[in-house]
Amino acid sequence: MTIDLGTIFKEYYIELTNLLPKIITALIVIVLFILLGKLFYIILGKRIQRKWQDSIISNFISQSVKWSFYIFGLIIGLNIVGFGAVAGSLVAGAGIGAIIIGFAFKDIGENFLSGIILAIKRPFEIGDIIEVDTYKGKVEDLDLRLTHLRNFEGKDIYIPNATIIKNTLINYTKDGFLRIEFNIGIAPECSLDQTRELIMDYFGTNKEVLKKPAPYVLVQELGEFTTDLQVLFWVDIMSNKKLPDSYLGHTIRSKVITDVKSILDSNGIEMPSQVLEHKMYRDHKLRLSKEETT
């Protein structure tokens, strides 16, 4: 039995000629959906960006819409040509492939979804100072997988988004206020009222210390050698947010402690050290005198 190649090619040519209008129509449909996807990507992305002021979530939604148009156009194009079964197989294969990839890249997918949640819930903004899982720093960037922090030492820290979702998050700059405190011990004979008045007068002249919430001085302990006071005051950390060395108020705290000590010293408010009393007993003296005679 001989195979007539000419006849075979002729049949394929006829079938291709008959399919040519459908192929052209399918290509036009696919190109049209690609253009629509890109158009929606640009328009939708800009609108979301203007409304939410968040490039992460706007980029994600825009990309999702764009690729939805691409896939939908491809499926319609395959159906026009007559490859509906192929289109169904592609959809089913994509679903199975997604499951396989999901198991293989579980951590990446987890961080990806966590990034979406963070972008929607917005527990912090770019530039906020946060603490999570013993890491503290200023938020420099947030993408769909990692959150970029820079601590006060200038170190760049990249935290997986899933870690932030699973752990307790502290935002130091959510409302802009941060309370700072320190303890100070004065001699028991010194006046508590005078000490409190001197510190409060100083806070009234310090522009970095907020007047509301008001600062205050509390008597914490009545010790054996000192009276311990607790000094508490508030600062607007948003004004120092861009300074990495003062992101927890360390610079302000150091200055306030130095100024308060100088004021108390100049007004005779003493901060004594612990006093130890040594006693010499009679038996000890006799033992020493016997050792000296022998």
C-alpha positions, 0 to 999 in steps of 0.5 A: 500500500502506497501513501499519496503524500500529495493527496494528504498535503492537499487535504491538509491545505483544504482544511487549513484554507477552511479554517483560515477565517476562523484562525484570523478571527481567533487571533483578532479576538485574542489581540483585542482581549490583550489590548483590553487587558492592558487598557484596564491595567493602566486605567484601573491601576491609576484609579486604585492608586489615586484612591488608596495611595497604595502601589502594592494592592493597586498593582496586584489588582491590575495585574489580576484583571489584565491576566484574566483578560488574557486567559479569557481571550485565549479560551474564546480564540481556541473555541472559535477555531474549534479547539474547545476540548483543548481549551477545557484541558488547559483550564483543567491543567491549570487547576491541577498545576496550581494545586501542585505548585501550591504544595511545592511553593507553600511558603512563597504562596503563604507570604504572597497571600500575607502581603495581600492581607497587609496591603488591604488591612494596612496595619502600617504605612511606608515610613512607620516604625514597627516592631515584630518578632524582636525586629524593630525599624522603619518600614522602607518598602512592602511587596507581596512577599517581604517587608523591608525594615531599616533599624536605627543601626542602619541595618536592612531587615527583610521579614517574610510577610507571613511572619508579620501576620502570625506574630504580634505587631507593634506600631510606634507611629500609628497615632504619632505619640510615644511615651518615654520614661525613666527613674531617678533616685533622690536623697530622702531629706530632699523635698519631693514637691520641689523636685517635682516642680523643677522637673515639670517647669523644665518640661514646660520649656522643652519644645520636644515634650508634648503638653498634651498628653501631659507629663508627670512625676510619680513617687515610685518607691521609698527606699532605704537610701533614696526616694525613687521617682518615675518621670514620664513624658510624651513626644511626637515621634512623627516629627523625628520619624526620618531620623533612624537614631531617634526612632524610639525616642532615644536621643530625646530621652538622653537629652531629657535625663541630662537636662534634669540631672543638671537642674537637680544638681544646680538646685541642691537635689542630691542623688546619693549612692548606697551607704554601707556601715561597717562595724568592728566587734570586740571578739574581732579586736581581741583576735587581732591583738593576740595575732599581733603579740605572737 
